[in-house]
Amino acid sequence: MATEQRRSALVTGAAQGLGEAVARRLHADGFRVGIADINGEAASALAAELDATGETARALEVDVADVRSLRRCFADQEAAWGAPDVLVNNAGRTVKRSVWEIEPDEWDDVLATNLRSYLVLSQLAGSAMRERGWGRIVNMSSFAGQQGGLVAGAHYAASKAGALVLTKIFARELADAGVTVNAVAPAAIRTPAMGGEEDAAAVGRTIPVGRVGTSEEVAAAVAYLVGPDSGFVTGATLDVNGGVFMR
Ligand SMILES: NC(=O)c1ccc[n+]([C@@H]2O[C@H](COP(=O)([O-])OP(=O)(O)OC[C@H]3O[C@@H](n4cnc5c(N)ncnc54)[C@H](O)[C@@H]3O)[C@@H](O)[C@H]2O)c1
């Protein structure tokens, strides 16, 4: 596909983990991808791997907990490719902490990183999408936001529950403008933090599907939600959890 015909996507927290898998998948699907992350070095390495010319993949160093940094990041992508057609809010901070031990500063930082950043970027991207008459926003939530979480702290779970509500609010605001807003709620996805094969297998035995999920499976859910066949799906939460939580 010629570069000028490619839609553009902005993916936060895209230097590793689920965000990286999303960035790789969307790039493979023909999007120009802005790889936004606080780890600028890793973001640059991924962008260079995807497209050394920078025409279809660009790194953006950003601290999503810092509103000025977020606005700079958005403006940077806008200057290069125009406002994004697709926004994937994914950057997040997971903190394991007993609810009795959460300090207010840590609460504020987790909420700023995981939720306020979704608000600010959705405001910026959503306005441009509305004007353009097409857009896709996907918010990475979590099983923790639905059920309170097993290991992650209350601040993390609250931020992920907030992301689900924010999804519905923006979905309603933008529904008549060709813009869909959806959430993905993963659980039990294989990550480096999960340990080796044996640990993953042990976790897998506790899951109805009998195994842990992969970041590529989460990326495939995002690819569907930003793709051509999902225009009638908005305000929804797509659970990618191996059946751990059914509703
Ligand atoms: N992995 C799972 O099993 C799982 C399950 C449910 C939800 N999630 C959600 O998926 C998203 C990604 O999770 P992951 O497991 O890939 O995490 P991860 O820690 O592997 O990756 C997170 C990425 O976000 C970046 N990041 C962190 N703070 C940032 C900040 N302030 N500014 C910019 N970038 C920042 C990190 O540098 C990293 O590249 C998160 O929102 C997480 O809550 C993950």
The ligand as an ORCA input file, in Angstrom:
! r2SCAN-3c Opt
* xyz 0 1
  N      -0.093     -8.580     30.350
  C      -1.257     -8.874     30.857
  O      -1.537    -10.022     31.230
  C      -2.312     -7.815     30.945
  C      -3.567     -8.176     31.428
  C      -4.550     -7.198     31.510
  C      -4.289     -5.886     31.101
  N      -3.061     -5.565     30.652
  C      -2.858     -4.184     30.238
  O      -2.197     -4.133     28.984
  C      -1.362     -2.985     28.910
  C       0.044     -3.424     28.568
  O       0.490     -4.359     29.540
  P       1.827     -5.182     29.383
  O       1.656     -6.440     30.143
  O       2.238     -5.230     27.967
  O       2.823     -4.232     30.219
  P       4.382     -4.010     30.093
  O       4.820     -3.501     31.412
  O       5.073     -5.204     29.501
  O       4.481     -2.822     29.014
  C       3.998     -1.556     29.311
  C       4.671     -0.545     28.390
  O       4.184      0.749     28.781
  C       5.291      1.612     28.934
  N       4.998      2.622     29.951
  C       4.845      2.453     31.287
  N       4.645      3.628     31.894
  C       4.652      4.571     30.908
  C       4.516      5.983     30.913
  N       4.344      6.680     32.045
  N       4.568      6.634     29.723
  C       4.761      5.946     28.583
  N       4.921      4.618     28.518
  C       4.870      3.938     29.679
  C       6.446      0.722     29.381
  O       7.718      1.326     29.120
  C       6.187     -0.524     28.539
  O       6.804     -0.452     27.272
  C      -1.493     -2.277     30.266
  O      -2.454     -1.255     30.157
  C      -1.969     -3.385     31.170
  O      -2.683     -2.887     32.254
  C      -2.065     -6.497     30.562
*
